[in-house]
Amino acid sequence: MQRFRYPNFPWVDKTPTSPAALEHKITDLLFNSTTCRCKVDMCNTETGEYRIVLQGTLDWEEPTQKKQ
């Protein structure tokens, strides 16, 4: 899994994107966060449209490299 970094945010905001590519970036974001929350902001049962809000704190620490 790759580290999610601040420059990745504009990529997440770009549309259109495939669900698989978006899933990969969102997964990286969640696994690299120290805290995260999710809220269903809106769900339209007639059109299938939905809005989900993610909120969290990224872990900015770089992973420690193994000493050889």
HELIX and SHEET records of a PDB file:
HELIX    1   1 TYR A    6  ASN A    8  5                                   3    
HELIX    2   2 PHE A    9  ASP A   13  1                                   5    
HELIX    3   3 PRO A   19  PHE A   31  1                                  13    
SHEET    1   A 2 SER A  33  CYS A  43  0                                        
SHEET    2   A 2 TYR A  50  LEU A  58 -1                                        
END                                                                             
